[in-house]
Amino acid sequence: MRLARWIVASDELTADEPTEPGTRVEAAAEPGIRAELTAEPGIAEGFVLAEGVVPFPDGLRVSDVLRAGLGAAADLHEQCRALVAAKQVTPTPLTEVRLLSPVVPSTVRDFVAFEEHVEGVSAGVEGKSHVADEWYEAPTFYFTNPLTVRGTGETIDVPVTHRLDYELELAAVIGGAPGENLDVAAAEASIFGYTVMNDWSARDLQAREMKVRLGPCKGKDFALTLGPWIVTADELDSCLDDGFLAVRAEVRVNGRLLGADLVSNMGWTFPELVAYASRNSVVVAGDVLGSGTVGNGGCLGELWGLGRDEPPLEPGDEVRMSIEGIGEIVNLVGRRVPAPALPRARSRSRERNRRGRDVTKVKE
């Protein structure tokens, strides 16, 4: 199954056109799946069928289907297929829609699960290829911004940076009930599906932030591409190799292949990453967990660390990423957008009193 979100390619709606995704489907929604909120006007959400898209019935959204889980999604998928087979619903060709990010994430955790990526990037940052012992002890991730997620086909405006980079990743999308302290088997059952991810990075901004022993923050949170759709986990069962997904991932810039790797080169399986994320915490439907950047050219930062003289991304560059069994995302680099200036930090006196009163004392 493939789940998607989209708008009409013209990006225009007239007054008499439906503004809710369920209005083209007459059948009732599958029992057990309830629409919690009305879909945004102009945005449709549903299945990819027969090289076209079919909205979910009754205004259901991807988030509703994720919460319901894979079993309910399969029933809904069969219902939509039956409507198409009976010619009660005609899929809208993919060529006539503009795909959005297939999910509005609850959270986005991005791991660093590829040893080769760490080796290459560390060479560029530290001057030598090195993987810290702590990397092998447990997965590591950071939270990034779920509010700047973009879809395939979008032009990505960026901050003022001279070291713009891509990061090729596979991302898991969580479905079903919330989970806390999951074991690996339960974590595997919570993975609804997968999507392609580009973790856009401004390396010069990121480098400054990391020197403060915190981050990444503004070097990363301006854009994240997900797409083109969510492919359910069962579709990739045949690609499993001892729990790892043996699918090929590639990235091209302006048509030139710069990176290619097998996702099975991760240090941990996706269920292990999900289990770790849920440790003393919770994962919920709609959470996105990135694999981290694949090796062998999964980002320019790795290539720079290995001595490759590749130019940073520039406005107008096309970045095309594909992962076997999932699909392809394509974005153009847009303009550099200056931000309002902020002053440097001021060194303060560190006085402890205010207006003659000791503010450290609690009033009795």
C-alpha positions in Angstrom: 0.0 0.0 0.0 1.1 3.5 -0.7 -0.4 6.5 1.2 -0.1 10.1 -0.1 -1.2 13.7 0.4 -1.6 16.0 -2.6 -3.2 19.0 -4.1 -4.3 19.5 -7.7 -1.4 20.4 -9.9 -2.8 23.8 -10.8 -2.8 24.7 -7.1 -6.2 26.4 -7.6 -9.7 25.5 -6.5 -12.9 27.0 -7.8 -15.9 27.6 -5.7 -17.8 24.6 -7.0 -14.9 22.1 -6.6 -14.7 19.9 -3.5 -12.4 21.1 -0.8 -12.4 18.0 1.3 -10.7 14.7 0.2 -13.6 12.4 1.0 -16.2 14.1 -1.2 -15.3 12.1 -4.3 -15.9 8.8 -2.6 -19.5 7.8 -1.7 -18.8 4.7 0.4 -18.7 4.9 4.2 -15.4 4.9 6.0 -14.1 1.6 7.3 -15.4 0.8 10.8 -12.8 1.6 13.4 -11.2 4.5 11.6 -12.6 7.8 12.6 -11.7 11.2 11.2 -10.5 13.3 14.2 -10.3 16.6 12.3 -11.4 17.9 8.9 -8.8 17.9 6.2 -7.4 21.2 5.1 -9.2 22.8 2.2 -7.6 21.8 -1.1 -5.5 19.0 0.3 -6.5 15.4 -0.5 -5.2 12.4 1.3 -5.5 8.8 0.2 -4.0 5.8 -1.5 -1.9 5.6 -4.7 -3.7 3.1 -7.0 -3.2 2.3 -10.6 -0.7 5.2 -11.1 -3.3 7.6 -9.7 -4.5 8.8 -6.4 -7.8 8.0 -4.7 -9.0 9.9 -1.6 -9.9 8.2 1.6 -13.6 8.1 2.2 -15.4 10.4 4.6 -12.6 13.0 4.9 -10.2 10.6 6.5 -6.6 11.8 6.7 -3.3 10.0 6.7 -3.0 10.7 10.4 -6.3 8.9 11.0 -5.2 5.8 9.1 -1.8 5.8 10.9 -3.6 5.8 14.2 -5.8 2.9 13.1 -2.9 0.8 12.2 -1.9 -1.5 9.3 -4.8 -3.9 9.7 -7.5 -1.3 9.4 -5.5 0.4 6.6 -5.5 -2.8 4.6 -9.3 -3.1 4.9 -9.7 0.5 3.8 -7.3 -0.1 0.9 -9.4 -3.1 -0.3 -12.6 -0.9 -0.1 -11.0 1.8 -2.3 -9.7 -0.8 -4.7 -13.2 -2.2 -5.0 -14.6 1.2 -5.8 -12.0 1.7 -8.5 -12.7 -1.8 -10.0 -16.4 -1.0 -10.0 -15.7 2.3 -11.7 -17.4 4.2 -8.9 -14.2 6.1 -8.4 -11.7 7.2 -11.0 -8.1 7.7 -9.8 -6.7 11.1 -10.5 -3.4 10.5 -12.5 -0.3 11.3 -10.6 0.7 13.7 -13.4 -2.3 15.9 -12.5 -1.5 16.4 -8.8 1.3 17.9 -6.8 2.4 15.5 -4.0 3.0 16.9 -0.6 4.9 15.4 2.3 2.9 12.1 2.9 2.7 12.8 6.6 2.4 15.8 8.9 4.8 14.4 11.6 4.1 14.4 15.3 7.8 14.5 15.8 10.9 13.9 13.8 13.9 12.0 15.3 16.9 11.7 13.1 19.5 9.0 13.9 23.1 8.5 12.8 23.1 4.8 12.1 25.7 4.5 9.3 29.2 3.9 10.4 30.7 4.9 7.0 28.9 8.3 7.2 30.4 8.9 10.6 33.9 8.0 9.4 33.7 10.4 6.4 32.1 13.4 8.2 34.5 13.1 11.2 37.5 13.3 8.8 36.2 16.6 7.6 35.4 18.0 11.0 38.3 16.5 13.1 40.9 16.0 10.4 40.9 12.3 10.8 38.4 9.5 10.2 37.2 8.4 13.6 34.1 6.7 15.1 33.7 7.3 18.9 33.4 4.2 21.0 30.1 5.7 22.3 28.6 5.4 18.8 28.7 1.6 19.0 27.1 1.5 22.5 23.7 2.8 21.5 21.9 4.7 18.7 22.1 8.5 18.8 19.5 10.9 17.4 18.4 14.5 17.5 14.9 16.0 17.2 14.4 18.2 14.2 11.6 20.6 13.1 8.3 18.9 12.0 6.9 22.3 10.9 9.3 22.8 8.0 8.7 19.5 6.3 8.4 19.7 2.4 7.3 17.4 -0.3 8.8 16.3 -3.6 8.8 18.8 -6.4 9.0 21.8 -4.0 11.7 24.5 -4.3 13.6 24.7 -1.1 14.5 28.2 0.1 17.5 28.1 2.4 19.3 30.3 4.9 22.3 32.4 3.9 24.9 29.5 3.8 27.9 28.7 1.7 28.0 25.0 2.6 24.6 23.7 1.7 24.3 20.0 1.7 21.8 17.2 1.2 21.5 14.0 3.3 20.0 10.9 1.8 18.0 8.8 4.4 15.2 6.3 4.7 12.6 7.2 7.4 10.2 5.0 9.3 6.7 6.2 10.1 5.0 5.0 13.2 1.4 3.8 13.3 -1.1 2.2 15.8 -1.3 2.9 19.5 1.3 4.9 21.5 4.2 2.8 22.7 6.5 3.2 25.7 9.6 1.1 26.5 9.0 -1.2 23.6 11.0 -4.3 23.0 12.2 -4.9 19.5 9.3 -7.1 18.5 6.7 -4.6 19.6 8.7 -1.8 18.0 8.7 -3.7 14.7 4.9 -4.0 14.9 4.6 -0.3 15.4 6.3 0.6 12.1 3.5 1.5 9.7 5.8 2.2 6.7 8.7 4.0 5.1 9.4 7.1 3.1 12.4 8.8 1.5 14.0 11.6 3.5 16.4 14.5 2.7 17.7 16.2 5.8 18.9 19.5 4.3 21.9 20.9 6.1 23.8 24.2 6.2 27.2 22.9 7.2 28.7 26.2 8.0 25.9 27.1 10.4 25.9 23.6 11.9 29.7 23.7 12.5 29.4 26.9 14.6 26.5 25.5 16.6 28.2 22.2 17.4 31.2 24.1 18.9 28.8 25.2 21.7 28.2 21.5 22.5 24.6 21.7 21.5 22.6 21.3 18.3 22.3 21.0 15.4 19.7 23.7 15.4 19.6 26.4 12.7 21.9 24.5 10.5 19.2 21.9 10.1 15.7 23.1 11.0 14.9 25.1 7.8 13.8 22.2 5.6 13.3 18.4 5.6 11.9 16.6 2.5 9.7 13.5 2.9 8.1 11.6 0.1 6.9 10.7 -2.4 4.5 8.6 -0.3 4.5 6.1 2.6 5.0 2.5 1.5 3.6 0.1 4.1 6.2 -2.1 5.9 4.7 -5.3 4.6 5.6 -4.3 1.1 9.3 -4.5 2.0 9.2 -7.8 3.8 11.0 -9.5 0.9 13.9 -7.0 1.2 14.7 -8.0 4.8 18.1 -9.4 5.4 18.5 -10.5 9.1 16.2 -7.6 10.0 17.9 -5.0 7.9 16.3 -3.5 4.8 18.5 -4.5 1.8 17.3 -1.7 -0.5 19.5 0.5 -2.7 19.5 4.2 -2.0 20.9 6.7 -4.6 21.3 10.5 -4.8 22.0 12.6 -7.9 22.8 16.3 -8.1 22.0 17.8 -11.5 21.8 14.3 -13.0 25.2 13.2 -11.7 25.3 10.2 -9.3 27.1 11.3 -6.1 26.1 8.6 -3.6 24.8 5.1 -3.5 24.5 2.6 -0.7 22.4 -0.3 0.7 20.2 0.7 3.6 21.2 -2.6 5.2 24.5 -1.1 6.1 22.9 0.5 9.1 24.4 -0.4 12.5 20.9 -1.1 13.9 17.7 -2.2 12.4 14.7 0.1 12.3 12.9 -1.9 15.0 15.9 -1.4 17.2 15.9 2.3 16.5 12.2 2.6 17.4 12.7 0.5 20.6 15.5 2.9 21.6 13.4 6.0 20.8 10.6 4.6 23.1 13.0 4.0 26.0 11.7 5.9 29.0 9.7 7.9 26.5 6.9 7.3 24.0 6.4 6.9 20.2 3.1 7.7 18.7 1.4 7.4 15.3 2.8 10.0 12.9 6.3 10.0 14.5 9.0 9.9 11.8 12.4 8.3 12.5 15.2 8.9 10.1 17.9 6.3 9.5 20.6 8.9 9.4 22.6 9.6 6.2 23.6 6.5 4.2 27.3 6.0 3.5 29.3 6.1 0.2 28.3 9.7 -0.7 25.0 10.0 1.2 26.0 13.6 1.8 28.6 16.1 0.5 30.0 16.4 4.1 31.2 12.8 3.9 32.7 13.4 0.4 34.5 16.5 1.6 35.9 14.6 4.6 37.3 12.0 2.2 39.0 14.7 0.1 36.5 14.9 -2.8 36.3 18.4 -4.3 32.6 18.6 -4.7 30.9 22.0 -4.7 28.3 22.8 -2.1 24.7 23.0 -3.4 23.7 26.3 -5.0 20.4 27.9 -6.0 19.0 26.2 -9.0 20.6 22.8 -8.3 18.4 19.7 -8.6 18.7 17.1 -5.9 17.1 13.7 -6.8 16.9 10.9 -4.3 15.6 7.4 -4.9 15.3 4.3 -2.7 14.4 0.9 -4.1 10.9 -0.2 -3.3 9.9 3.3 -2.0 10.2 5.9 -4.7 11.9 9.1 -5.6 11.9 12.7 -4.3 13.2 15.7 -6.3 13.8 19.2 -5.2 15.3 22.4 -6.6 17.5 24.6 -4.3 15.8 27.9 -4.1 17.0 31.3 -3.0 19.1 32.2 0.0 16.8 34.1 2.5 18.6 36.6 4.8 17.4 36.6 8.4 17.0 39.7 10.6 20.2 40.5 12.3 20.9 39.7 16.0 23.6 41.2 18.2 26.4 39.1 19.7 26.1 38.0 23.2 27.0 40.7 25.7 29.4 39.9 28.6 27.5 40.8 31.8 28.7 41.8 35.2 27.4 38.7 36.9 26.2 40.7 39.8 23.8 38.9 42.2 21.9 41.8 43.6 19.2 43.9 42.0 18.4 47.4 43.3 20.1 46.7 46.5 18.2 43.5 47.1 19.7 40.0 47.1 17.5 38.2 44.5 19.0 34.8 45.5 17.2 34.9 48.9 13.7 33.5 49.2 11.3 35.7 51.1 10.2 34.0 54.3 
